[in-house]
């Protein structure tokens, strides 16, 4: 699916997808333990187990320690 690389940056990759397609893409990403993904999204992502989550608000970068649904 992807070129040989260690880091993949996805900007709004899930935006506008139907639920079935979104779940398939999230599962594919979640099962790929060989790569680092940087995913930019304005929507919550529920089916990917991230090792780190960040949020940018008013130009400030925050490292999130817990579930982020409250921020959406």
C-alpha distances in whole Angstrom, upper triangle without the diagonal:
4,7,10,11,13,14,12,14,14,17,18,14,16,19,20,18,20,20,18,15,16,16,13,11,14,14,10,11,14,13,11,14,13,12,15,14,17,17,19,21,24,24,24,21,22,19,18,20,20,22,24,24,26,28,29,33,35,34,34,31,31,30,30,31,31,29,29,29,33,32,30
4,6,8,10,11,9,11,12,15,17,14,16,19,21,19,22,22,21,17,17,18,15,13,15,15,11,11,14,14,11,13,12,10,12,12,14,15,18,20,23,23,24,21,22,20,18,20,19,21,22,23,24,26,27,31,33,31,31,29,29,28,28,30,30,29,28,29,32,31,30
4,6,9,10,9,12,14,17,19,17,19,22,24,23,25,26,25,21,21,22,19,16,18,19,15,14,17,17,13,15,12,11,13,13,16,17,20,22,26,26,26,24,25,23,21,22,21,23,24,25,26,28,29,32,34,32,32,29,30,29,30,31,32,31,30,32,35,33,32
4,7,9,10,13,15,19,21,19,22,25,27,25,28,28,27,24,23,24,21,18,19,19,16,15,17,16,13,14,10,9,12,13,16,18,21,24,27,28,28,25,26,24,21,22,21,22,23,24,26,28,29,33,35,33,33,29,30,29,30,31,32,31,31,33,36,34,33
4,6,7,11,13,17,20,18,21,23,26,25,28,28,27,24,23,23,21,18,19,19,16,14,16,16,12,13,9,7,9,11,13,15,18,21,25,26,26,23,25,23,20,20,19,19,20,21,22,25,26,30,32,29,29,26,27,25,26,28,29,29,28,30,33,31,31
4,7,10,13,17,20,18,21,24,26,25,28,28,27,24,23,23,21,18,18,18,16,13,15,15,11,10,7,5,6,9,11,14,17,20,24,25,24,21,23,21,18,18,16,16,17,19,20,23,24,28,30,27,27,24,24,22,23,25,26,26,26,28,31,29,29
4,7,10,13,16,15,18,20,24,23,26,26,25,22,21,21,20,17,16,17,15,12,14,15,12,11,9,6,5,6,7,11,14,17,20,21,21,19,21,19,16,16,14,14,15,16,17,19,20,24,26,24,23,20,21,19,21,22,24,24,23,25,28,26,26
4,6,10,13,11,14,17,20,19,22,22,22,19,17,19,17,14,14,16,13,10,13,14,11,12,11,7,6,5,6,8,11,14,18,19,19,17,19,18,15,16,14,15,15,16,16,18,19,23,25,23,23,20,21,20,21,23,24,23,22,24,27,24,24
4,7,10,9,13,15,18,18,21,21,22,19,17,18,18,14,14,16,15,12,14,16,14,15,14,11,9,6,5,6,8,11,15,16,17,15,18,17,15,16,14,15,15,14,14,16,16,20,22,20,20,18,19,18,19,22,23,22,20,22,24,22,21
4,6,6,9,11,14,14,17,18,19,16,13,16,15,12,12,15,13,11,13,16,14,16,16,12,11,7,6,5,6,9,12,13,14,13,16,16,13,16,14,16,15,14,15,15,16,19,22,20,21,18,19,19,19,22,22,21,19,20,23,20,19
4,5,8,9,12,13,17,18,19,16,14,17,17,14,14,17,16,14,16,19,18,19,20,16,14,11,8,6,5,7,10,11,13,13,16,17,15,18,16,18,17,15,14,14,14,17,19,18,19,17,19,19,19,22,22,21,18,19,21,19,17
4,6,5,9,10,14,15,17,14,12,15,15,12,12,16,16,14,16,19,19,21,21,18,16,13,11,7,6,5,7,9,11,11,14,15,15,17,16,19,18,15,15,14,15,17,19,19,20,18,19,20,19,22,22,20,17,17,20,17,15
4,6,9,9,12,13,14,11,9,12,12,9,10,13,13,11,14,17,16,19,19,16,15,12,11,8,8,8,10,11,12,11,14,14,13,17,16,19,18,17,17,17,18,20,23,22,23,21,22,22,21,24,23,21,19,19,22,20,17
4,6,6,9,10,11,9,6,9,10,8,8,12,12,11,14,16,17,19,21,18,17,13,13,9,9,8,10,8,10,9,12,12,12,16,16,19,19,17,17,17,19,21,23,23,24,22,22,22,21,23,22,19,17,16,19,18,15
4,6,9,11,13,11,9,12,14,12,12,16,16,15,17,20,20,23,24,22,20,16,15,11,10,8,8,8,10,11,14,15,15,19,18,22,21,18,18,17,18,20,22,22,23,22,22,23,22,24,23,20,18,17,19,18,14
4,7,9,12,10,9,13,14,13,14,17,18,17,20,22,23,25,27,24,23,20,19,15,14,11,11,10,13,13,16,16,18,21,21,25,24,22,22,21,22,23,25,25,27,26,26,26,25,27,26,23,20,19,21,20,17
4,6,8,6,6,9,10,10,11,14,15,15,17,19,20,23,25,23,22,19,19,15,15,13,13,11,13,12,14,14,16,19,20,24,24,22,23,22,23,25,27,28,29,27,27,27,25,27,26,22,21,19,22,21,18
4,6,6,6,9,10,11,12,14,16,17,18,20,22,25,27,25,25,21,21,18,18,15,16,13,14,14,14,14,17,20,22,26,26,24,25,24,26,27,30,31,31,30,29,29,27,29,27,23,22,20,23,22,19
4,6,5,6,9,10,10,12,14,15,16,18,20,23,25,24,24,21,21,18,18,15,16,13,13,12,12,11,14,18,20,23,24,22,24,24,26,27,30,31,31,29,28,28,25,27,24,21,20,18,21,21,18
4,5,5,6,9,10,11,12,15,15,17,19,22,24,23,24,21,22,19,20,18,19,16,16,14,13,12,15,18,20,24,25,24,26,26,28,30,33,33,34,31,31,30,27,28,26,23,22,20,24,24,21
4,5,5,6,9,10,11,12,14,15,17,20,22,21,21,18,19,17,18,16,18,15,15,13,14,12,14,18,19,23,24,23,24,25,27,29,32,32,32,30,29,28,27,28,26,23,22,21,24,24,21
4,5,5,6,9,10,11,12,14,16,19,21,19,19,16,17,14,15,13,14,12,12,9,10,9,11,15,16,20,21,19,21,21,23,25,28,28,29,26,26,25,23,24,23,19,19,17,21,21,18
4,6,5,6,9,10,10,12,14,17,20,19,19,16,18,15,17,15,17,14,12,10,9,7,9,13,15,19,20,19,21,22,25,27,30,30,30,28,26,25,23,24,22,19,18,17,21,21,19
4,6,5,6,9,10,11,13,16,18,17,18,16,18,16,18,17,19,16,16,12,12,9,11,14,16,20,21,21,23,24,27,29,32,32,32,29,28,27,25,26,24,21,21,21,24,24,22
4,5,5,6,9,10,11,14,16,15,15,13,14,12,14,14,16,14,14,11,12,9,10,13,14,18,19,18,21,22,24,26,29,29,29,26,26,24,23,24,23,20,20,20,23,23,21
4,5,5,6,9,10,13,15,14,14,11,13,11,13,12,15,13,12,8,8,6,6,9,11,15,16,15,18,19,22,24,28,27,27,24,23,21,20,21,19,17,17,17,20,20,18
4,5,5,6,9,11,14,14,15,13,15,14,17,16,19,16,15,11,10,7,7,10,12,15,17,17,20,22,25,28,31,31,30,27,26,24,22,22,21,18,19,19,23,23,21
4,6,5,6,10,12,12,13,12,14,13,17,17,20,18,17,13,13,10,9,12,13,16,18,19,21,23,26,29,32,31,30,27,27,25,23,24,23,21,21,22,25,25,24
4,5,5,8,10,9,10,8,11,10,14,14,18,16,15,11,12,9,7,9,10,13,15,15,18,20,22,25,29,28,27,24,23,21,20,21,20,19,19,20,23,23,22
4,6,7,10,10,10,10,12,12,15,16,19,17,15,11,10,7,5,6,8,11,13,14,17,20,23,26,29,28,27,24,23,20,19,19,18,17,17,18,22,22,21
4,6,9,10,12,12,15,15,18,19,22,20,18,15,14,10,9,9,11,13,16,18,21,23,26,29,33,32,31,27,26,23,22,22,21,20,21,22,26,26,25
4,6,6,9,9,13,14,18,19,22,21,20,16,16,13,10,11,12,13,16,17,20,23,25,29,32,31,30,26,25,23,22,23,22,21,22,24,27,27,26
4,6,8,10,13,15,19,20,24,23,21,17,17,14,11,11,11,11,14,17,19,23,25,29,32,30,29,25,24,21,21,21,21,21,22,24,27,27,27
4,7,10,13,16,19,21,25,25,23,20,20,18,14,14,13,13,16,18,21,24,26,30,33,31,30,26,26,23,23,23,24,24,25,27,30,29,29
4,6,10,12,16,18,22,22,21,18,19,17,13,13,12,12,14,16,18,21,23,27,30,28,27,23,23,21,21,22,23,23,23,25,28,27,27
4,7,10,13,16,20,20,19,16,18,16,12,12,10,10,11,13,15,18,19,23,26,24,23,19,19,17,18,19,20,20,20,22,25,24,24
4,6,10,12,16,16,16,13,15,14,10,11,9,10,11,11,13,15,17,21,24,22,21,18,18,16,17,18,19,18,18,20,23,21,21
4,7,10,13,14,14,12,15,15,12,13,10,11,10,10,10,12,14,17,20,18,18,14,15,14,15,17,18,17,16,18,21,19,19
4,6,10,11,11,9,13,13,10,12,10,12,11,10,10,11,13,16,19,18,18,15,15,14,15,17,17,16,14,16,19,16,16
4,7,9,10,10,14,15,13,15,13,15,13,11,10,10,10,13,16,15,15,13,14,14,15,18,18,16,14,15,17,15,14
4,5,7,8,12,13,13,15,13,16,14,11,11,10,11,13,16,16,16,15,15,15,15,18,17,15,12,13,15,12,11
4,7,9,13,15,15,17,16,19,16,13,12,10,11,12,14,15,16,15,15,16,15,18,17,15,12,11,13,10,8
4,6,10,12,13,15,15,18,16,13,13,12,13,14,17,18,19,17,17,17,15,18,16,13,10,9,12,10,7
4,6,9,10,12,12,15,14,11,12,11,14,15,19,19,19,17,16,15,13,15,13,10,8,6,10,9,7
4,6,7,9,10,13,13,11,12,13,16,18,21,21,21,18,17,16,14,15,13,10,9,9,13,12,11
4,6,8,10,13,14,12,15,15,19,20,24,24,23,21,19,17,15,15,13,10,10,9,13,13,12
4,7,9,13,14,14,16,18,21,23,27,27,26,23,21,19,17,17,15,12,13,13,16,17,16
4,6,10,11,11,14,16,19,22,26,25,24,21,19,17,15,15,14,12,13,13,17,17,17
4,7,9,10,13,16,19,22,26,25,24,20,18,15,13,13,12,11,12,14,17,17,18
4,5,7,10,13,17,19,23,22,20,17,15,12,11,11,11,11,11,14,17,16,17
4,7,10,14,17,20,24,23,20,17,15,11,10,10,11,12,13,16,18,18,19
4,7,10,14,17,20,19,16,13,11,7,7,8,10,11,11,15,16,15,17
4,7,10,13,17,16,14,10,9,6,5,7,9,9,8,12,13,12,14
4,7,10,13,12,10,7,5,5,5,9,11,11,9,13,13,11,13
4,6,10,10,8,6,5,7,7,11,12,12,9,12,12,9,10
4,7,6,5,5,6,9,10,14,15,15,12,14,14,11,12
4,5,5,7,8,11,12,16,17,16,13,15,14,10,12
4,6,9,11,14,15,19,20,20,17,18,17,13,15
4,7,10,13,15,19,21,21,18,20,19,15,17
4,6,10,12,16,18,19,16,19,18,14,16
4,7,10,13,15,16,14,17,17,14,16
4,6,9,12,13,11,15,14,12,14
4,6,9,11,10,14,14,13,15
4,6,8,7,11,11,10,13
4,7,8,12,12,12,15
4,6,9,10,11,13
4,6,8,9,11
4,5,6,7
4,5,6
4,6
4
